[in-house]
Amino acid sequence: MNGKLTGFWSEDNEYNMSEAFNFDFHFGKFSKKIIGLYFYPKGELKSITFWPKDKIIIEAPSGKMLGIIIP
């Protein structure tokens, strides 16, 4: 693409440019690229939006659960 101009980046372009973040929660640690974080008014984390191709396994009281983004 050297010398070409385009009007957009693909999702893969964005994903490849993003950085992974390290998270350490009571249910486990993981490192993933994220799209965004959403907080409650008092500052506690409400949700994390992962890239569609990324998944995590979390330890829940009922056992292991797959954490994924739901479009």
C-alpha positions as CSV (number, residue, x, y, z in Angstrom):
1,M,0.0,0.0,0.0
2,N,3.0,2.2,-0.2
3,G,2.0,5.4,-2.0
4,K,-1.8,4.7,-1.9
5,L,-4.3,6.6,0.1
6,T,-7.4,4.9,1.5
7,G,-10.4,6.3,3.3
8,F,-10.6,3.7,6.0
9,W,-8.7,1.1,8.1
10,S,-10.0,-2.4,8.3
11,E,-10.8,-4.1,11.6
12,D,-7.7,-6.2,11.2
13,N,-5.6,-3.0,10.8
14,E,-7.0,-1.5,14.0
15,Y,-6.6,-4.8,15.9
16,N,-2.9,-5.1,14.8
17,M,-2.2,-1.5,16.0
18,S,-3.9,-1.9,19.4
19,E,-1.9,-2.9,22.5
20,A,-2.7,-5.6,25.0
21,F,-3.5,-4.5,28.6
22,N,-2.9,-6.6,31.7
23,F,-5.9,-7.1,34.1
24,D,-5.8,-8.6,37.6
25,F,-9.3,-9.3,39.0
26,H,-10.4,-11.5,41.9
27,F,-11.5,-14.1,39.4
28,G,-8.3,-14.2,37.5
29,K,-5.5,-12.5,35.5
30,F,-5.4,-12.0,31.8
31,S,-3.8,-9.9,29.1
32,K,-5.9,-8.9,26.1
33,K,-6.4,-6.2,23.6
34,I,-9.6,-4.2,24.3
35,I,-11.9,-1.9,22.5
36,G,-13.2,-0.1,25.5
37,L,-13.9,0.1,29.2
38,Y,-17.2,1.2,30.8
39,F,-17.4,2.4,34.4
40,Y,-20.1,3.0,37.0
41,P,-20.5,6.6,38.2
42,K,-18.5,5.9,41.3
43,G,-15.5,4.6,39.2
44,E,-15.9,0.8,39.5
45,L,-15.5,-1.2,36.3
46,K,-18.8,-2.1,34.7
47,S,-17.8,-3.8,31.5
48,I,-14.9,-4.5,29.1
49,T,-15.4,-4.7,25.4
50,F,-13.0,-7.2,23.7
51,W,-12.2,-7.5,20.1
52,P,-14.5,-9.9,18.4
53,K,-11.7,-12.4,17.7
54,D,-10.6,-12.4,21.4
55,K,-12.0,-14.6,24.2
56,I,-11.0,-15.2,27.8
57,I,-11.8,-18.0,30.3
58,I,-12.9,-16.8,33.7
59,E,-13.3,-18.7,37.0
60,A,-16.9,-18.2,38.2
61,P,-18.4,-19.7,41.3
62,S,-20.2,-22.3,39.1
63,G,-17.0,-23.2,37.2
64,K,-15.0,-21.9,34.2
65,M,-16.9,-19.6,31.8
66,L,-16.0,-18.3,28.4
67,G,-16.0,-14.5,28.3
68,I,-16.7,-13.2,24.8
69,I,-18.0,-10.0,23.1
70,I,-21.6,-10.4,21.9
71,P,-22.2,-8.1,18.8
